[in-house]
Amino acid sequence: MKYFFLMIIRLYQTFIPKRFRGKCLFKESCSNYVYRITKEDGLKAGIVAFRFRFHNCRPDYSLFENGKEILLITVTGEVIEECFIDEKLLSQHKKHK
């Protein structure tokens, strides 16, 4: 099953045009992240990673500065540190300050 799951991710990455994919909030794209976790840690960990990203990589997030760094609060309330946030989101936030 692990290899079937990895194959589905690669097919998605190969055949679904980028314009139809959602914009990822994270530096490492959701599909690359789930692929890496599945390959390194197995199917169960890959499914957990997929569920986390599916529920958290959505619009309606908020960015704020805590004095040291920029943090992202996802729609489910997860707090994401600046080192994991996509550079485009960070640069947009800095422009609109």
Secondary structure in CASP SS format (residue, H / E / C, confidence):
PFRMAT SS
TARGET T0000
AUTHOR 0000-0000-0000
METHOD secondary structure of the structure
MODEL  1
M C 1.00
K H 1.00
Y H 1.00
F H 1.00
F H 1.00
L H 1.00
M H 1.00
I H 1.00
I H 1.00
R H 1.00
L H 1.00
Y H 1.00
Q H 1.00
T H 1.00
F H 1.00
I C 1.00
P C 1.00
K H 1.00
R H 1.00
F H 1.00
R C 1.00
G C 1.00
K C 1.00
C C 1.00
L C 1.00
F E 1.00
K C 1.00
E C 1.00
S C 1.00
C H 1.00
S H 1.00
N H 1.00
Y H 1.00
V H 1.00
Y H 1.00
R H 1.00
I H 1.00
T H 1.00
K H 1.00
E H 1.00
D H 1.00
G C 1.00
L H 1.00
K H 1.00
A H 1.00
G H 1.00
I H 1.00
V H 1.00
A H 1.00
F H 1.00
R H 1.00
F H 1.00
R H 1.00
F H 1.00
H H 1.00
N H 1.00
C C 1.00
R C 1.00
P C 1.00
D C 1.00
Y C 1.00
S E 1.00
L E 1.00
F E 1.00
E E 1.00
N C 1.00
G C 1.00
K C 1.00
E C 1.00
I E 1.00
L E 1.00
L E 1.00
I E 1.00
T C 1.00
V C 1.00
T C 1.00
G C 1.00
E C 1.00
V E 1.00
I E 1.00
E C 1.00
E H 1.00
C H 1.00
F H 1.00
I E 1.00
D C 1.00
E H 1.00
K H 1.00
L H 1.00
L H 1.00
S H 1.00
Q H 1.00
H H 1.00
K H 1.00
K H 1.00
H C 1.00
K C 1.00
END
